[in-house]
Every structure is written in structure tokens, then in C-alpha cells.
Amino acid sequence: MRIVSGTHKGRRISPDKNFKARPTTDFAKENLFNVLNNIIDFEDLNVLDLFSGTGGISYEFASRGAKRVMSVEKNHSHFSFIQKTIQELKFEQIQVIKSDVFRFLRNYSQKFDVIFADPPFDMKSFETIPKLVFEKELLSENGILILEHGSTNDFGTHPNFIEKRSYGSVNFTFFKKHKEQE
């Protein structure tokens, strides 16, 4: 796993062999960030990374200049790995929180410019994430929610659906608040 671009471009991150997270592939991550380069300015972004796993998405946003990145991870060893890597890379703008994502979403009220969620593909309740994000109004005015998921999930009928991108077995669905919801 590597950081694709920014101040830490090319830096490799290596969790140990027993790590249980499924990191976003470098190929999918590179394509995702190519799309994001065309629609957002990374500087001054407030980002929420849900189900952070290795922290790869958080490091990518921080390397590209995001002002603040909040990583939420429940697994203790993953949480510890992210903390250690943040210190090694000197990413002062990343804050890692050890919490259940659903509990966090229900109890947090600050708005974010980008919310990225990469739940385990077999998690049954992960399809409720867009509903929670929009009910709690966690996106800023032009904010986007990006949900990483397997090929069997389809969010095309969700009222906040914008588009879906597929890169091999990795799928990203983009959601945005509509004007009438503001």
C-alpha cells in the first residue's frame, strides 16, 4: 500500500501480515483521487474517514493538503496502527477516534466537506450509512459522501445518489445533498 500523491507521494505503508482490514487497492485509490482532483480543492477540506482500517484514505487526503481529517476505527489494533503511522508521517491534521461508526454518526454533529466510508463488504447494516449521514446533516453545503462497496450493492435509487464508479472489484458511489435539502 502506498500514498499516491501529495507531500508523501510514493511512501509505502506496511501493516503486518495479521492485519484484518481490506485496504482500498492502489489502483482504485488512484482512480478515485483522479476523479476528486476534478471536483474538489483539497486545501481547507474537513474530511471524515469511516471504517479507516489501515488509514490509507486518511493519509492520502492529508498528503494532498486537507486541513483536518478525522479517522474513525473500532478495531483496537487498526486504531493503534493508524496512531503509530500518523506519528511516523507527522500528519498533525489527522485525528483518529476509536469508536463504532454507527454510534459515532448518531452522536456527532459537525459538518464535513468529504465523508468517505469503506465498511466491510459483508456488513449487513452498512447500507444505512447514507441515510444516517443525510439525516444528521453531516455534509457541508457542497459536501460529498463516497461509499466504497462490492459489486452487488446498488444505490442508484437513493435520493442523494450522484454517480457510481467501478475499478475492478471496487465500487465507489457518490452522494450529494440536493438544493431542496439545504
C-alpha positions as CSV (number, residue, x, y, z in Angstrom):
1,M,0.0,0.0,0.0
2,R,1.3,3.4,-0.9
3,I,0.4,7.1,-0.8
4,V,-0.4,8.0,-4.4
5,S,0.2,11.8,-4.4
6,G,1.0,14.9,-2.4
7,T,3.7,15.7,0.1
8,H,4.2,12.0,0.9
9,K,3.8,10.6,-2.6
10,G,5.3,7.1,-3.0
11,R,5.6,6.5,0.7
12,R,4.8,2.8,1.5
13,I,2.6,1.8,4.4
14,S,3.0,-1.8,5.6
15,P,0.6,-3.2,8.1
16,D,1.7,-6.6,9.5
17,K,0.5,-9.9,7.9
18,N,-2.2,-10.4,10.6
19,F,-3.9,-7.2,9.8
20,K,-7.6,-7.9,9.1
21,A,-8.6,-4.8,7.2
22,R,-9.1,-4.8,3.4
23,P,-7.3,-1.6,2.2
24,T,-8.6,0.2,-0.9
25,T,-6.3,-1.0,-3.7
26,D,-3.8,1.4,-5.0
27,F,-5.4,1.2,-8.5
28,A,-8.8,2.1,-7.1
29,K,-7.5,4.8,-4.8
30,E,-5.5,6.4,-7.6
31,N,-8.6,6.5,-9.8
32,L,-10.8,7.8,-7.0
33,F,-8.4,10.7,-6.3
34,N,-8.2,11.5,-10.1
35,V,-11.9,12.0,-10.0
36,L,-11.8,14.0,-6.8
37,N,-9.0,16.2,-8.3
38,N,-11.6,17.5,-10.8
39,I,-14.3,18.3,-8.3
40,I,-12.7,19.5,-5.1
41,D,-9.9,21.6,-3.8
42,F,-8.0,19.6,-1.2
43,E,-6.8,22.5,0.8
44,D,-9.0,23.6,3.7
45,L,-11.0,20.3,3.4
46,N,-12.6,18.8,6.5
47,V,-12.7,15.0,5.9
48,L,-14.3,12.2,7.8
49,D,-12.9,8.7,7.1
50,L,-15.2,5.9,8.4
51,F,-14.0,2.3,8.9
52,S,-10.5,3.7,8.5
53,G,-8.8,0.2,8.6
54,T,-5.1,0.9,7.6
55,G,-5.8,4.7,7.4
56,G,-4.8,4.8,3.7
57,I,-7.6,7.1,2.7
58,S,-6.8,9.5,5.6
59,Y,-3.1,9.6,4.7
60,E,-4.0,10.3,1.1
61,F,-6.2,13.3,2.0
62,A,-3.6,14.6,4.5
63,S,-0.8,14.3,1.9
64,R,-2.8,16.3,-0.5
65,G,-3.3,19.2,1.9
66,A,-6.6,18.6,3.7
67,K,-6.9,20.9,6.7
68,R,-8.4,18.3,9.0
69,V,-9.0,14.5,8.7
70,M,-11.0,12.6,11.3
71,S,-10.5,8.8,11.1
72,V,-13.0,6.5,12.9
73,E,-11.9,2.9,13.5
74,K,-13.4,0.4,16.0
75,N,-10.7,-2.3,15.9
76,H,-8.1,-1.7,18.5
77,S,-5.1,-3.0,16.5
78,H,-6.2,-1.0,13.4
79,F,-6.7,2.1,15.6
80,S,-3.2,1.7,17.1
81,F,-1.6,1.2,13.7
82,I,-3.2,4.4,12.4
83,Q,-2.0,6.3,15.5
84,K,1.6,5.0,15.0
85,T,1.6,5.8,11.3
86,I,0.2,9.3,11.9
87,Q,3.2,10.0,14.2
88,E,5.7,8.4,11.8
89,L,4.4,10.5,8.9
90,K,4.0,13.6,11.1
91,F,0.4,14.1,9.9
92,E,-0.8,16.6,12.6
93,Q,-4.1,17.2,10.9
94,I,-5.3,13.6,11.3
95,Q,-7.2,12.7,14.4
96,V,-8.1,9.1,15.0
97,I,-11.1,8.1,17.1
98,K,-11.7,4.6,18.4
99,S,-15.4,4.2,18.0
100,D,-18.2,2.2,16.4
101,V,-19.0,4.1,13.2
102,F,-22.8,3.9,13.6
103,R,-22.6,5.2,17.2
104,F,-20.3,8.0,16.0
105,L,-22.6,9.0,13.2
106,R,-25.6,9.1,15.6
107,N,-23.8,11.3,18.1
108,Y,-21.7,13.7,16.1
109,S,-22.9,16.9,14.7
110,Q,-20.1,18.7,12.9
111,K,-20.2,19.1,9.1
112,F,-17.6,17.7,6.7
113,D,-16.7,18.5,3.1
114,V,-16.0,14.9,2.3
115,I,-17.1,11.8,4.1
116,F,-15.5,8.5,2.9
117,A,-16.9,5.2,4.2
118,D,-15.3,1.8,3.5
119,P,-17.2,-0.7,5.6
120,P,-16.6,-4.4,5.4
121,F,-18.4,-5.5,2.2
122,D,-20.2,-8.3,4.1
123,M,-21.5,-5.9,6.8
124,K,-25.3,-6.1,6.7
125,S,-26.1,-2.6,8.1
126,F,-23.7,-0.6,6.0
127,E,-26.4,0.4,3.5
128,T,-27.8,2.6,6.3
129,I,-24.7,4.9,6.2
130,P,-26.1,7.3,3.5
131,K,-29.4,7.6,5.4
132,L,-27.6,8.4,8.7
133,V,-25.3,11.0,7.1
134,F,-28.2,12.9,5.5
135,E,-30.5,12.6,8.5
136,K,-27.8,14.0,10.8
137,E,-26.9,16.7,8.1
138,L,-23.2,15.9,8.4
139,L,-22.2,17.2,5.0
140,S,-21.3,20.9,4.4
141,E,-23.1,22.8,1.7
142,N,-21.3,21.3,-1.3
143,G,-20.0,18.2,0.6
144,I,-19.9,14.7,-0.9
145,L,-20.3,11.2,0.6
146,I,-18.3,8.5,-1.0
147,L,-19.2,4.9,-0.2
148,E,-16.9,2.0,-1.2
149,H,-18.6,-1.3,-1.7
150,G,-18.7,-4.5,-3.6
151,S,-20.4,-5.1,-7.0
152,T,-23.6,-6.5,-5.5
153,N,-24.8,-3.2,-4.0
154,D,-26.7,-0.7,-6.0
155,F,-27.6,2.8,-4.6
156,G,-28.9,4.2,-7.9
157,T,-32.4,4.8,-6.5
158,H,-31.1,6.6,-3.3
159,P,-32.4,10.3,-3.4
160,N,-28.9,11.7,-2.9
161,F,-27.2,9.4,-5.5
162,I,-24.9,11.2,-7.9
163,E,-22.8,8.5,-9.7
164,K,-21.1,5.2,-9.3
165,R,-17.5,4.4,-10.4
166,S,-16.1,0.9,-10.7
167,Y,-12.4,-0.1,-10.7
168,G,-12.1,-3.9,-10.8
169,S,-13.9,-5.3,-7.8
170,V,-14.0,-1.9,-6.0
171,N,-17.0,0.3,-6.5
172,F,-17.4,3.9,-5.3
173,T,-20.9,5.5,-5.1
174,F,-21.0,9.3,-4.7
175,F,-23.8,11.1,-2.9
176,K,-24.6,14.8,-2.5
177,K,-27.1,16.9,-0.7
178,H,-29.7,18.3,-3.1
179,K,-30.6,22.0,-3.0
180,E,-34.0,21.4,-1.6
181,Q,-32.4,19.7,1.4
182,E,-30.3,22.7,2.3
